[in-house]
Amino acid sequence: IGPVLDSLQHVGCQLAALEQSATSVPLPDFTPGANIALIIGREVEGIEPEVLARCDICLEIPMFGTKESFNVASAAAVGLYHLRFAPLRMVSASGQTPLSADHQL
């Protein structure tokens, strides 16, 4: 995965790990930039420490109750949805209408 991360960083992507850690930022508090790569780990083991160390930010999905994690498919869906639609919420909240072609589906 090292060469893939190198390539992503070379083209200016921010590497964002979707992982619970002591430094994780809650996903709803994060506003993505234009170029971002969401790194998602394995179901039980999560993201390898070497990969996590290369990431620019660590994000986590806030959870309520006694559960500690989502399965990887659900976590990926929530993370990707947030990263796709967070910029739209910002545009809508600022009163800018209509959405530019860059923000349309």
C-alpha positions in Angstrom: 0.0 0.0 0.0 3.0 2.3 0.4 3.3 3.1 -3.3 -0.4 3.9 -3.5 -0.1 6.3 -0.6 2.9 7.9 -2.2 1.0 8.4 -5.4 -2.0 9.9 -3.6 0.2 12.3 -1.7 2.1 13.2 -4.8 -1.1 14.4 -6.5 -2.1 16.4 -3.4 -4.6 14.1 -1.7 -5.1 14.5 2.0 -4.9 11.0 3.6 -7.8 10.5 6.1 -7.9 7.4 8.1 -11.3 6.2 9.3 -10.2 4.7 12.6 -10.8 5.1 16.3 -7.7 6.5 18.1 -6.7 8.9 20.8 -6.3 11.7 18.2 -9.4 10.9 16.1 -11.6 13.9 15.0 -15.3 13.2 15.0 -16.5 12.8 11.4 -19.2 15.5 11.7 -16.6 18.0 12.9 -14.4 17.5 9.8 -14.8 19.6 6.7 -13.0 17.8 3.8 -10.8 19.6 1.3 -11.1 19.2 -2.5 -8.7 16.2 -2.7 -9.1 13.5 0.0 -8.5 9.8 0.1 -10.4 7.9 2.8 -8.3 5.0 4.2 -10.4 2.2 5.6 -9.0 -0.8 7.5 -9.8 -4.4 7.9 -12.9 -5.6 9.8 -11.3 -6.6 13.1 -7.7 -5.4 12.9 -8.4 -1.9 11.5 -5.7 0.1 9.8 -2.1 -1.1 10.1 0.0 1.2 12.4 2.5 1.9 9.5 -0.4 3.1 7.3 -2.0 5.1 10.1 1.3 6.9 10.7 1.3 8.1 7.1 -2.2 9.6 7.3 -2.8 13.3 7.7 -5.8 13.0 9.9 -7.7 10.3 11.8 -11.5 10.4 11.7 -14.0 8.5 13.7 -17.8 8.0 13.5 -19.3 9.0 16.8 -21.4 6.2 18.3 -23.9 6.1 21.1 -24.6 3.2 23.4 -22.4 0.2 24.1 -21.2 -0.6 20.6 -17.6 0.2 19.7 -17.5 0.0 16.0 -19.4 -0.5 12.7 -18.6 -3.2 10.3 -16.2 -2.0 7.6 -18.9 -1.7 4.9 -21.2 0.4 7.0 -18.3 2.6 8.2 -17.2 3.1 4.6 -20.7 4.1 3.6 -21.0 6.6 6.4 -17.5 8.1 5.8 -17.9 8.4 2.0 -21.4 9.9 2.4 -20.1 12.5 4.8 -17.1 13.4 2.6 -19.3 13.7 -0.5 -22.1 15.8 1.1 -20.3 17.9 3.7 -19.3 20.6 1.1 -23.0 20.7 0.0 -24.1 21.4 3.6 -21.6 24.3 3.8 -22.7 25.8 0.5 -26.4 25.5 1.6 -25.8 27.0 5.0 -24.0 30.0 3.5 -27.0 30.8 1.4 -25.3 30.3 -1.9 -27.7 29.1 -4.5 -27.9 27.5 -6.9 -25.1 25.0 -6.5 -22.2 25.2 -8.9 -21.6 22.4 -11.3 -18.8 21.2 -9.1 -21.2 20.6 -6.2 -24.0 19.0 -8.2 -24.6 15.2 -8.3 
